[in-house]
Amino acid sequence: MDKPFVFKQFTVAQDQCAMKIGTDGVLLGAWAPLDHLPNSILDVGAGTGVISLMLAQRSDAQLIDALEIDDAAYEQCTENFENSPWGDRLFCYHASFQEFWEEMDESYDLIICNPPFYTQAFKTEDEQRNLARFEDALPFEHLVYGAARLLSEDGVFAMVLPYQSEENLITLAEQVGLHPKKITRVKGSPSSEVKRSLIAFSFEKQAYTEDQLIIETKRHQYTEAYIELTKAFYLKM
């Protein structure tokens, strides 16, 4: 049985979720821009709900909605929300993103997604894990179109994705009027290749900021930048 993941201000049960808490989700939850003071947040494909919980800790947003299509993950996300200090601000819908944006009239000031992004070659026999991990369950085209439909005029859409998909995503986003606001490229160590891109989009076309984040100088020796980003959450930071 997978042990609950204990953060400084909340605990996340993950034994019912195919995708466990990992660096990608924590990075996105800690990094997502909040300088526009969002009052409403949507977490697409919430899994355990960890990103929503991190944003509840970081912001004063009164409405934090999450979407989760997998039955077991939806139940676990709801439970994690109810057991957190911010249960009155958090709500999980059991629905696909496509269903949600077709039916929802609300708009959100921040939309966030740690999407599935593994290709056909890596499929496993575990259907639940496949659903959580593979982009055919939520193609980038659907993701950016739905985000553009639901994002408020001054809102921000933020996500984490493989570095090799960055250019493709930016092209797709610009087709629906979303433009990069901030990009952080993530490396595991100083000598490793860039592995992930954290990208924030908005409807405003602007000169965007770019920077790089290195996680470790060597095994379990974290960089000051990574510690600064995650210390409000990880117990040992």
N, C-alpha and C positions, 0 to 999 in steps of 0.2 A: 504493500500500500504506500502511495506517495504521501510523504509528510506534508502538512501545511507549511507554507512559506511565510515566515514571520518577518515583517517589516517593523520599522520603529513605531508607527502609529496604527497599524492594522495587520491582520493575518489573513492569508488567502489559502483556502482549501483548494486542492487541484487534483484530487484522486479520480474525479469523474471526467476530467478534461483530457482530450487526446493530446493537445499541445500544452506542455507545461510552461511555467514561467521561465523566460529566458532573457538574455541580454537585450534583444531587439525591443521587446515590449517595455522593459524598464527604461531603456534609453529614450524611447519615444515619449513615455509618460513624464520623464524628467525634463526633456528638451523642448517639448511643444510650446510655441510662443503664447504667452498670456498677456503681453503688453497692451493688447486691445481690450483687456478686461471683459472676457466673455461672460455673459449671463446664462447662456444655454450651450450645452456641449453634447455631441453625439459620438459614441464610440462604435464603429462598425466592425462586426466580427469580434465581439468582446472576449470570448473564451472565458477565462476565470474572472474577468472583470478588473484585472490588476491596473490597467491604464486608467479606467474610470476612477478607481479608488485613489490613484496617485493624483489625478486632476482634482478630485474632491479635496485632497489635502492641500494642494498648491493654490487653489482658487476659491473665490467666493461665489462661483456659479450656482444659481439657485436650482437649475434644472440640468441634470446629467443623465441622459438616456443612453442605453446600450442596446445593441442588436446582437442576437445569437441564434443561429439556425439549428444547431445541434441540440437535441433534447437534453442529454445529460449535462452538457456544458451550460445550457440555459438555466437548468435547475441549480447548478453549482454557483453560477454567477449571481443569481437571485439571492441565494443563501449567503454568499460572501458580502453582498450589499447590505443585507439585513443585519449581519453580525458586525458591521463596521460602525465607526462613530458618525457616519454621514448618511445613514439609511434613509432619512427623510428627503434627501436630495438626489438619490440614485434610483433608477428604475430600468429593468431589463425587459425588452420586448422579444418574444419568440417569433422571429420572422426573418426572411431573407431581406437583403438590402433593396433588391428590385421591388419586392412587394411593398416595402416600407416607403420608398420615395414616390411610388405611384399613388399611394393612398394618403400620404401625410401632407397637410397644408402648412405645418409649422416650418420655421427656418431656424437655423442654429448658428451661433457666433463662432463656434469651433467644431469642426468635424475631424475626427482622428481615426486612423486605421493602421493596424499592423496586419497587412493582408497575407493570404496564402500565396506563396510564390515559388513552389517547386514544380519542375516540369515533369512530363509524362515518364521520362526515363527512371525517375526515382519513386514511382508509385509502389505502395506496399499492399499487402493483403488486408490491411486494417482500414475498412471503409471510413470509420469515424476520423481516423488520423488523416486519411486522404482528403476528406472534406475540409479539415482545418488547415491543411498544408498546401493545397494545390490551386493554382490560379484559375483553372477552368471552373471552379465553384464560384469565383467572383473575378471575372476578367477585369483588367485595368480599365477597359473602355466603359464598362458598367459603373465602375467605381468613380471615375472622374465625372461621368455624366450625372450620376445620382448626387454626388457632392455639389456640383454646380447647381442642381435643382434645389437643394436643401440649404445651401449656405446663405447667410444673411449678407447684405450689401457690403458691409465692412468686415465680413468674417474671414476666418483662416481655415484652410484644409491642410492637415499635416499627416505625413505618413513615413514609414520606414520601408525600404525596399533594397534589393540587391543592386550594387553599384552599376552592374552591366545593364540594368533595366532603366537607369536614370533618364537617359536621353529619350527613350521611347515614351516614358511617362510624361515628361515635360511636353513633348510634341502632342500627345493625346490631350493633356490638360489645356494647352493653348487653343485647341480646336473648340473647347467649350468655354473659353474666356477666362481661364484660370492661369495666372502667371507666377513664376517663382518669386518668393519674398526672401527666403533664407534657405541655404543648403549647407549641411554639415556632412562631410564624408568621413566615415569611420574605419580606422585600421586597428587590428588587434594588437600590433606591436610596431615599433618604429621601422622594422625591416620588412614587415608583411605588406601585401597589396591592400588597397582599399577594398573593403568587403561590403559595406552598407552605405546607403545615402539616406539621410534624414532631410526631407524636403517639406517646406511650408509654402502653400500657394495662397494667393488672394486674387480678387478681381482687378486690382490696380496693377497696371503695367509699370514696373519700376526697376531701377538698378538694384539687383538683389545682393545680399551679403553671402559670401562663401567662406567656409573655414574647414578645418580638419580636427578630428578628435582621435587621439590614440589612447587605447584602453590601458595597456600594460607596458612598462619598460622591459620587464621580464616576468616570468610566471608568478602570478599573485603579487607582483609589485606594481600597484596601480599608479597611473599618472595623476598629477595634481588636478588636471582639468577634469578627469573622470571622477575623482573623489569629490570635487566641488559640485559636479552635476548630480551625483547620486547620494551624497551623504545625508540628505534629509530622509532617505528611505532605508538604505541598507544598514543593518544593525552594526556591522563591523567597520563601517567607514568613518 
